Amino acid sequence: MSSAASTTRKSTREPGTPRVGARDLALVAAMAALIAVLGVPGALYPFGQAVPITLQSMGVMLAGALLGWKRGGLALLLFLALGAAGLPVLAGGRPLLPALPGPTVGFIVGYPLGAMCAGALVDRAAGRLTTARIALAVLVGGIGVVHLCGVPGMMWRGGLSLPAAIAADVVFLPGDLVKAVVATVVAASVHRALPTLLPSTWAGRRR
């Protein structure tokens, strides 16, 4: 009797659970690798600023917009964990730990938070995603949250006043807006091609 009951419980848990786990893990690892690759072109320091312009912030936008809050956040945490282990994953071939005492620390902290925020907004719209909703998620998470974390980091580690940190941060906004447009177009195209990419839509399709 207990054997039959356990079999029944097992069968109700079974629908796709192992496959979802493997799929999620593969997507998280692939996104972390993509973000590392986006650092290969290097970093640009505009007007002698201590905080560089890199393509990796676009990876933050893509992680949340494509994978949702949990997997997007995990992708960034994996990326940072690899950097903490000494791998040169940051733009310019830098590992994570030497960058933490610098003024970029706020942006680094903001990476997983921005991806999770963008992903949460995308998850809420799962099944009815539009380009406008993806753009909103990318702007709020990939730019808003990351920059809200970045400004205090520049004040703390860069010794800047609040007005000076905001003025320094504004320099990054035009480039980030261009990256947001690219990330939105890419994410919208991917979701059209793979409408079950987000966990909720995939689970619904399985049922």
C-alpha positions in Angstrom: 0.0 0.0 0.0 2.8 2.4 1.0 4.7 1.3 -2.1 1.7 2.2 -4.3 1.2 5.5 -2.6 4.9 6.4 -3.0 4.6 5.4 -6.7 1.6 7.7 -7.1 3.4 10.5 -5.3 6.4 10.0 -7.5 4.4 10.0 -10.7 2.8 13.3 -9.7 6.2 14.9 -9.2 7.7 13.5 -12.3 6.3 15.6 -15.2 9.5 17.0 -16.6 11.2 17.9 -13.3 14.7 16.4 -14.1 14.6 17.9 -17.6 13.7 21.3 -16.3 16.6 21.2 -13.9 19.1 20.2 -16.6 17.6 22.7 -19.0 17.9 25.5 -16.4 21.4 24.6 -15.5 22.5 24.6 -19.1 20.8 28.0 -19.7 22.4 29.5 -16.6 25.9 28.2 -17.6 25.5 29.4 -21.2 24.4 32.9 -20.1 27.3 33.2 -17.6 29.7 32.2 -20.5 28.1 34.8 -22.8 28.6 37.5 -20.2 32.2 36.6 -19.9 32.6 36.6 -23.7 31.1 40.1 -23.8 34.1 41.2 -21.8 36.6 40.1 -24.4 36.5 43.3 -26.4 37.8 45.0 -23.2 36.9 48.1 -21.4 36.7 51.8 -22.4 37.5 54.5 -19.8 35.8 57.7 -21.0 37.3 61.0 -20.0 39.7 59.3 -17.7 37.0 57.9 -15.5 37.8 55.1 -13.0 34.6 53.1 -14.0 34.8 51.6 -17.5 32.2 51.2 -20.3 31.9 47.5 -21.1 29.5 45.3 -23.1 28.9 43.1 -20.0 26.1 45.3 -18.8 24.2 44.2 -21.9 24.7 40.6 -20.7 22.9 41.6 -17.4 19.9 42.9 -19.5 19.8 39.7 -21.6 20.1 37.4 -18.6 17.0 38.8 -17.0 15.0 39.4 -20.2 15.7 35.9 -21.6 15.8 33.7 -18.5 13.6 35.3 -15.9 14.5 36.4 -12.4 15.8 33.2 -10.9 17.8 31.8 -13.7 19.0 35.3 -14.8 20.1 36.0 -11.2 21.9 32.6 -11.0 23.7 33.3 -14.3 25.1 36.5 -12.8 26.0 34.9 -9.5 27.8 32.1 -11.4 29.6 34.7 -13.4 30.7 36.5 -10.3 31.6 33.2 -8.6 33.9 32.3 -11.5 35.5 35.8 -11.1 35.9 35.3 -7.4 37.7 32.0 -8.1 40.3 33.9 -10.0 39.1 33.5 -13.6 39.5 36.7 -15.7 35.8 37.1 -16.5 35.5 40.9 -16.1 36.1 43.1 -19.1 39.7 43.6 -19.8 40.6 40.2 -18.5 40.3 41.0 -14.8 39.2 38.6 -12.0 36.6 39.8 -9.5 38.5 40.3 -6.2 40.9 43.0 -7.4 38.0 45.0 -8.7 36.0 45.0 -5.5 38.0 47.7 -3.7 37.5 50.0 -6.7 34.7 52.3 -7.7 33.1 49.6 -9.9 32.0 47.6 -6.9 28.5 49.1 -6.9 27.9 48.1 -10.5 29.2 44.6 -9.8 26.8 44.3 -6.9 24.1 45.6 -9.1 24.6 43.0 -11.8 22.7 40.1 -10.2 20.1 42.5 -8.7 19.5 44.1 -12.1 19.1 40.8 -13.8 16.7 39.6 -11.2 14.6 42.8 -11.4 14.4 42.6 -15.2 13.6 38.9 -15.0 10.9 39.4 -12.4 9.2 41.9 -14.7 9.5 39.5 -17.7 8.2 36.6 -15.6 5.1 38.6 -14.6 4.3 39.1 -18.3 5.0 35.5 -19.3 2.6 34.3 -22.0 1.8 37.9 -23.0 5.2 39.3 -23.6 5.5 42.2 -25.9 8.5 44.2 -27.1 7.4 47.1 -24.9 7.2 45.0 -21.8 10.6 43.6 -22.5 12.0 47.1 -23.0 10.5 48.2 -19.7 12.1 45.3 -17.9 15.5 46.0 -19.5 15.4 49.7 -18.7 14.2 49.2 -15.1 16.5 46.3 -14.2 19.4 46.5 -16.6 19.8 50.3 -16.3 17.8 51.6 -13.3 18.8 49.0 -10.7 22.4 48.7 -11.8 23.0 52.4 -11.8 21.3 52.9 -8.4 23.8 50.5 -7.1 26.7 52.0 -9.1 26.4 55.6 -7.8 26.9 54.7 -4.1 29.8 52.5 -5.1 31.5 55.5 -6.8 30.8 57.6 -3.8 32.2 55.0 -1.4 35.2 53.7 -3.3 35.8 56.6 -5.6 35.6 59.3 -3.0 33.0 61.3 -5.0 30.2 63.5 -3.7 26.7 62.6 -4.7 26.5 65.3 -7.4 29.9 64.2 -8.8 28.9 60.6 -8.8 25.7 61.3 -10.6 27.5 63.4 -13.1 30.0 60.6 -13.7 27.2 58.1 -14.0 25.3 60.1 -16.6 28.2 59.5 -19.0 27.2 55.8 -19.2 23.6 56.4 -20.0 23.7 56.9 -23.8 25.7 53.7 -24.3 23.5 51.8 -21.9 20.4 53.0 -23.8 21.9 51.6 -27.0 22.7 48.3 -25.3 19.1 48.3 -23.9 17.7 48.6 -27.5 19.9 45.7 -28.7 19.0 43.5 -25.7 15.3 44.3 -26.2 15.4 43.4 -29.9 17.4 40.2 -29.2 15.1 39.1 -26.3 11.9 39.8 -28.2 13.2 37.8 -31.2 14.2 34.9 -29.0 10.9 34.8 -27.2 9.1 34.8 -30.5 11.2 31.9 -31.7 11.1 30.0 -28.3 7.8 30.9 -26.7 8.3 28.4 -23.9 11.7 29.7 -22.8 10.5 31.1 -19.6 9.8 28.5 -16.9 6.1 29.3 -16.4 5.3 29.1 -20.1 7.3 25.9 -20.5 5.6 24.3 -17.6 2.2 25.3 -18.9 3.0 23.8 -22.3 4.1 20.5 -20.7 0.8 20.2 -18.9 
